Amino acid sequence: MKGIEHTPPTEFTVGIVGGGVAGATAALKLAGLGVRTHLFEKNESLVSGPPICHLHAGGNLYREISEKQCIMLLEQSIATLRAYPHSVNYRPTVVAIPQTDPGEPEAILNRLSVLTEHYRQMIAEDEGNQVMGNADDYFTLFSKKDMAMLAEKALPEVPVTAEDWMVPVAKYMPHDAFKYPIVVVQEYGLSVFRLAATAALGLESAPECQIHYQHDVTAIDKTEHGWEILSTAKDGSKHVQAVSFLINAGGYKTGTIDNMLQHSRERWVEYKAAYVAHWTSKAGMWPEVIVHGERGTPQGMGQLTPYPDGFIQLHGMTQNITLFDNGLMKSHQDNAQPELPASLFEKAEGAWEWDEIRERTARAITHFAQWLPAFSDAEMGAKPLGGAQQIPGSDPTLRAADATFEGERYARIELVKASSALQAIDRILAHCQNKGWVALPNNWQNPTLPLTAALTQTDVVEKAKGLAKAREYPEALARPYP
């Protein structure tokens, strides 16, 4: 084509559309195994989508999902911990059920016992899986009497045990507001900025991967031996890249690639937002705190995620905080891409009005302050961490998903949670190996990523701080906690 730069393939080559956590993880794994990879990202940096903050090592935030999904999330989270160790905030999560909620703790406890046993089995199979401490410490229960005793203790400067982490909760959250026992579980946090930094540091110097930053993929044509990806760069130049295999890692826009290739696909897209508060009077080192509630009602789940310097990320699963009217949309037979309302599409692309930011952040603070009265003096700390996520299939409550295929040379990575990314690319690699297109070493399923294994915490944190600044967020969100 006249005026367009063509780059023919000379070996088995994979093209990835989308540089979010799905595409970046896929590229790290592929290039680390010596597979020639082209990664197309419309933004100027990687992993800039939905507000990743929680590892979901067992799915205990979600009472409605199946035990099978919880086990999948546990397995995937352990792999993510091993792949992205410098992205993890190593603090536990408190899970509490308020008196106003119809649920009972027993339902959570039964599932936690199953997850503990599964974690124990994983450690027996591979001691490298012991990344969340001893299996016997996966969760700890606290009675109302325990809370009263902990409330009398001094705030630990450096929490170590589950009891240490529970001291500020016992001191500042009203004991009569909850059903017992309250649970502390080893579900850690994830920093989206350090995850993005890890991916960038690993890929930008990788000879087997070319990142096409600020390239908008406009068309994809099928060829005899693969695909041609047509893209437009920021400067308006047109490019064509031939690849042998195509991975659609478009995040909430995955359906747009399906539409280009004329594949119908049932899926949902949901826009959600988390809010950043600054709690300058915060006393002690806090764990993450989850207060269960019925999604979409005024008593929806509250989630308080701590960061350094008193910054807090907040979710309130109500229609006027984290959720939005018409925020959950479904595809249809003629369009594989669910269409969000224009106002939410603009938010997903980063366009928020400051009045709405202030209003929704204030609601998020008030929502959590019903269980933590001292939190009422928190203030808005930054713009929201918002984004849309896809949910493949017909069930909008699905939380564990990975890869699907159309024909031999096209795969989608359809993540609902970031921790599913490694399992997705492993499925795609197994497919390519079975077709004889790649030769993989015996240990190729090891979750440690060769391109990032040598990175240091200092390397990752410094890069992450730069990304946070560039995206106009507090540097504290990029630093480790505790």
N, C-alpha and C positions, 0 to 999 in steps of 0.2 A: 504494500500500500504506500503510495507516494506521501512523503513527509512524515512517515512514521518509522520509528526505530524498531527493527526486528532483531530479536536475539534467539537464534535457533538452539535447541538443546543438543548436547553432544553425549549425554549420559542420562540415566534415570534421574529425573528432576521432579521435585514436588513444589507446587505453587500453593501458598496459603493466603487466603483472602481474609484479612482481619488480624490485627496485632494486639488483641486483648489477651486475657490470661489464657484462653484456649489456644489462640494462634501462636502466642509467644512460647508457651510450654511445648507445643508441637514442634516449633522451629528449633528450640533448644535440644529436644530429644533427637530430632532427625539430623541436624547438623553435627551434633555430638557423636553420632554414629557414622558420620562420613557421608550422609545423603545430601546431595546438592539441593538447596532450598531457596526459594524466593518468597519473601514475606511482604505482603502489601498492606500498608496501614495508612488510613486517610489523615490521621493526626500527626503531630510532630514528635510524639513519643509513644512508647508502648504501654499497655495496661492502663488505660485512662477511662474505663467504663464504670460499671456499677460500684457502689461503695462496699468493697470487700472489707470485712472487719473481724470475721469469726471463722474459726477453723471447722466447726460443725463435726467434731470428733465423736459422733454418735447420734447427731440429730436431735439433741434434747431440747432445742428450742421449739420443736414441732411435735405437738402431741398427736396431731392428726395423721401422721405418716406411718407406714407399716414398719414392723420390726425388720423386715428384709431391707427396706430403704435405710434404716438406721445402721445396720451392719455394713451396708455398702458405703455409707458416709464415714463410718469408722475406718474401714480399710483404706478408702481414698484419702482421708485426712492424715493417716499415718504415712502414706506415700508422699503426700505434700510436705509434711514436716521434714522428711528425709531429703526431699528435693530442694526445698526453700528454707533451710534452717535459719538464715539471717532475716527472714521476713516474719518470724513468729514472735509474738509478745507472750512470754511464758508466765501467764497468770491464769488462775482457774476461773470458773464461772459458777455463780450462785443461781440456783433455780428455785423459785418460790411460788407458791400458789396462794393468792389472796383469799380471805374469807368470803369475799363477794363472788368468787368463781365457783361454778358447779363441779369442777374437777376435783379429784382427790389424789394425794401423793402416791397412793399405792400403784396407780397406773404407771407412773414414772419409775418407781422402784423395781417393779417386775422387769421392765425393759433394761434398766441399768445392770441388773444381775446378768442378763443375757449378754450384754455388751462387755461386761467385765470378763466373763468366761471366754468370749470370742477373742478379746485382746490377749488373754493369757495363752490361748492356743496359737495366736500369731507370733507371740514371743518365743514359744517353744519351737516353732517352725523356722524362725529367723530372729536371732537375738538383736539384730539391727532394728527390729520393729519396736523395741522398748524405748520409745521416744516420749512417752507420757508418764514416765515413772513406773514404779512397781504396779502390777495389775491389781494388787490388793488396795492400792490407793487411788484407783480410778474414780471412785466417788466416796464421799463421807457424808454421814447424816447428822443433823443437829436438831435436838428437841428444844422445846420452849425453855426447859430448865437449863440446857446447855447455853442457850442464848443469854439467859439472865446472868449466868456465871461469866460468860465472855464479856458482857457489858461492863463488868467491874475491872477488867484488865486494862493496862496501858496500851496505847496504840503501838504496835511493833514498827520499828524504823525500817526493817527489811523483813517482810513476811516470808516464811519458809514453809510452814505446815498449813494444812487446811484450817486449823484453829486460828493461826495467825491472821490469815486472810479474812476470816469471819468476824474479827474483832470490830472493825468499823461498822460493819453491817449490824452487829448486835448493839452497838452504841447508838446508832443514829436512825435505825428503821424500827418503827413501833412493833413490838412483838405480838400484840393482839391482832394485828392486821393480817396475819398469815396462818395457814394450816401447817401442821407439822407431821413428819419432819421436813425441814428445809435441807436442800442438797447442795453440796459443793462438788463439782465434777471437773475433771481435767480436760475441759474444752478450752483451748487456748485462743488467743487473738491472732489476726493476720494484719499486717500493714500493707495496704495497697501500694504505698509509695516504695517500700523496700522490696516488694515483689516486682514492681516495675523496674526498679534499679537493678535487681538481680538479672532480670531478663535482658535489659539493655547492655549491661556489662558483659554478659555471656555471649550475646549475639553480635554486637557491633564490632568485635574483633575476631569473629569466627570466619575463617576462609571459606567454609562450605555454605554460608548463609549470606544472601544479599537482602538487606532491608530496603524496601521502596517506601520511604517515609513520604507523607503528604501526597500519596497517589490515590486517586479515586478510580476504582475499577468500574468501567462503563459497559463492558461487554465481555462475554466469554464464548469462544467458538470451539466447537468440537473438531478435532483433526483425526487423521488415520491412527496416530499413535499417542493421542492425549488431547491437549487443549492449547488454545492461544488466549492469553489473558490481555485484554486491551485496557489500558489505564491512561489517565491524564494527570500529569504532575502539576504541582502548584504553579509553575511558570507557564502552564498552558501547553507544554509539549506533550505529544502523543507517543505512547510506547506499546509494543506488543512483545509479550514474553511467552515463548513456547515452553510447556511443561508436560511431563509424562502423566502426572497424577495431580488431582485438584482436591484441596481441603477447604471446605467452606467453614470458616471460623468467624462468621460475621456478627456474632452476638445477637442482639435483638433484631438486627437486619439480615439474619440468615435467610429469611424468606425472599429477599430481593435477589440473592444469587440463585435460589431455586427457581424464581420466576424467569431469570435470564436463560436458564437451562430447560425451562418448561416442565419442571417437576412440581406436581402438587404435593402439599405436605400439611398435615394437621398440626397446629401448634397454637400456643397462646403467647402473647407478649404482655408484660406487666411493668408499668412504670412505678417506681417507689423512690422515696428519698429518706436519707438520714440527715440529722441536723447536728451542728457543732456548737456546743455550749462551752462557756468558760466559767468554771466554778472556783473562784479565787479563794474561797473560805474552806475548800475541801480539806478535811482532816484525815491524815493517814493515807496509806496505800490501799486503794480499793480494788477488789476483784471486779470482773464484769458481773452485772446483776440482771437477771431475767425474771420478770414478774409475769406469769402466765395470765392470759385473758382470751376472750373470744374475739377472734379476728373480725375487723370491720365494725365492731360495736364501740360505744364510748369507753368500754372497759377492756379494750384490746391490749395485747401484750405490750409491756414496757421493757426496753432494753437500754441499759446504761453501760457504755463501753469506755473505760478510762484510758487516757494517754498522759504523757508527762505534762508538767506545768499547769495542772488543773483543767486541761481540755478534755471534753467529754463528747463522745458521739452518741446520739440518741435516736432510737426508733420508738414510735408509738403506733401500734397497728390499728389505728382508727382512720376513718375516712378524711379527717381534716388535719392529719399529721403525716404519717408515712404513706398512707394509701390515698388514692385520688378517685373522684367520680370518673367513671369510664376509663380507669387506669388499667384495667385488665381486658384485653381485646383478643378475639379469636380470628384465626384465618378462615377463609372459605374456599370453596372448590375452584374458583377462578383466580384466586390470589393467595399465594403461599405466605405472604407477608401481612400479618395482622396490622391494621392501621390505627395508630393512636390518634386521639384528637389533636388538632394542630397545636394547642397550648402545651400539651404534654410532650409532643414531638420536639417542640422548641426547648422545653426543659431538658429533655434527653440530650439535646445538642449543646446544653450549657447556658441557655438564655433564661434567667430568672429575674423577676422584679424584686428590688430590695424590700419593698413594703410587704410582699408575700413572704420573703425570707424571714423578716423580723416576726411576722405574725405566726408563722408555722413553728419557728424555733421557740417562741414564747409558749405556744400550746404544748410543744414537746416537753419543755421544762415543767410546766404546770402538771402535765400528765404524770410525770415520774415523781413529782413532789408530793403526790397523794400518798406515796409509800415512803418517801424520804423528805420530810418537811424542810430540813436544812437546805435542800437543793433549790428551794424556791428563790434564793438570792443569786442563782446562776444567771449569766447573761449570754447573749448571742456571741459566738466566738469566731464564726467564719461563714462563708456561703455553704449551702447544703452539699452533701455528697450524694448526688442523685444519679439515677441511671435506670434504663429499662433492661429487663432480662427476658429471655425466651423460656418457655416451658413446652417441650415437645409432647405431642400426643393430645389426648382428649381430657386428661385429668389435670386441672390447674393446681392441685395440691402436690403434684410430683416434685420431689426435691433431689433425687439422685438419677442422673442421666449421663450418657457419654457420647458414643459415636453411632451413626447410622450410615448405610451405604445405598447408592443408586448405581447399579451397574458395577463394572470392574474398576473404574478409574475416577470415581467421585465419592467422596465421603464428607459428611457433615460432623462437626463437633458441636453438640447441642448441650451446653452446660447450663444447669440451673445454679449449681454451687461451684465455686472455683476449685474446690478439692477434687472434682471429677476429671480435671484436665489430663492428668497422667494416664489414668485408665483409658481415656478416649484415644490418645495417641498410641498407646500400646496395642489397642485393638486394630488400629489402622496399620501399624507396623506388622502385626501378625498377618494381616490380609496381604500386604505387599510381599512378605516373605513367602507365603503360600503360593503366590503367583510367580515366584522366582525372580522378582524385580530387584530385591535387595538380599544381601547375605549378611546376617546379623551374628554377632558373637554370642557365646553361650549365656553370658550374663546380661544380655541386652535389657531384660526386664527389671534390673536393679533400679530403684527409683532415684538414686543419686545421679545428678546430671553432670556429665563430664565437663561441659563448658563452664560450669559455675562452681565446681567442687573446690577449686583453689581460691575462690573469693574470700576475703576477710570481712568481718563485721564492719570494720572501719571503711573499707571500700564501698560497701553497700549503703551504709548510713550516709556517707558524704554525698553519694549520687542521689539518694532518696531525698535528702534535704534540698538539693537543687531542683528536683522535680516538684516537690511541694511548693517551693517558692515560685517556680514557673507557672504552676497551676493556681496560684494565689490562695494557698492554704497555709496555716501555721506550721512552722518547721517542726513543732512538737509532734505532729501526727506522723512524722517520718522517723522519729527516734524510738529506740527500744523502750518498752515498759514491762516490768518495772526497771 
